Amino acid sequence: MSIEKSVFGKMPDGTVIDSYTLRNTSGMTAQVITYGCRIVKLLTTDKKGNFGDVVLGHDTLDGYLEKGDVFGSTVGRYANRIGGAEFEIDGQKYMLAANDGKNSLHSAPGGFQNRVWRLKCSDNDDDAPSATFAYLSKDGECGFPGNLNVTVKYTLSTDNALIIDYGAQTDRETPVNLTNHSYFNISGDVGNSILSQELQIHADTITAVGTDLIPTGELTQVSGTPYDFNKPKTIGQDMKADDRLLKSCGGYDHNFVIKGADGMKKAAELYDQLSGRVMSVFTDMPGIQIYTANGFAPGATGKAGKKHLTHHAICMETQYFPDSVHHPEFPFQNLKPGENYSHTTIYKFTVR
């Protein structure tokens, strides 16, 4: 229905960070800023018709500039973990920053979440407005080879879905794995825990990992384990189970292998009984990382000064499997010149 532009803030060097607010005919609203190509607000209705913000974040740019902040961001060049913070292409080794023990997590520091993007184009469609953002990741940035042109398109559909289309092209072979790192609380109130929300994940296996959360290469069956969400259950139902990784992580931080052939498929569904909101996740990616906000920095606050509390949000990151660069058995290939990296994820909102 509309797209509105405003100034969200300024970087320490004076660079202006713009905000673009999209609204569809139903009033669903998505606000995106050019710093990190981040979703900073997502308004959807509850079962009573009242709008609520279903993503965590900050009111000002300063919050997003804090070290390690990824709220609502586009994460890359490679989301999730790369073991040993290194990989090889044609015998040449490329070194990354080791920011998660000896491993690389989210290509930080200096990943796409910490870069200033630009608006490439927009479509002020009466029914389904969209905005496309672009970023040029130069050869050698964060240790990755190749100049990578990246686009992320946000669209609000007529049926209240947020559609995210990712695209990229390179001039040298390079690994690419992009995702969105929104922290969702579909109750619309960050003061509510997500442990009572019902989650269903269409996955029979997860990627087995070691204590450092780097995949071993094996896939573990979820049947009979706390990771079985094939039938809807509350997130908190099995979180206290006697399970090594649940205990060490303080909750879920696992990659689920989505069932189904290539192409778009339903990966997961989240339901909040209090508000009646349902968020369905569709994607053409093979995996979805479920992270139950297992910890924040002491005293961390977000919008309106409200505290960010453990297990008061969930991330549902569609992506290639962690550390795919070291596992040829995983469904992943480096992006090469002349090829197009392209995938889509949809977060659709309804009420029940």
Secondary structure, 3 states (H helix, E strand, C coil): CEEEEEEEEECCCCCEEEEEEEECCCCCEEEEECECCEEEEEEEECCCCCEEECECCCCCHHHHCCCCCCCCCEECCECCEEHHHEEEECCEEEECCCCECCEEECCCCCCHHHCECEEEEEECCCCCCEEEEEEEECCCHHHCCCCEEEEEEEEECCCCEEEEEEEEEECCCECCECEECCCECCCCCCCCCCCCCEEEECEEEEEEECCCCCEEEEEEECCCCCCCCCCCEECCCCCCCCCHHHHHHCCCEEEEEECCCCCCEEEEEEECCCCCEEEEEEECCCEEEEECCCCCCCCCECHHHCECCCCCCEEEEEECCCCHHHCCCCCCCCECCCCCEEEEEEEEEEEC
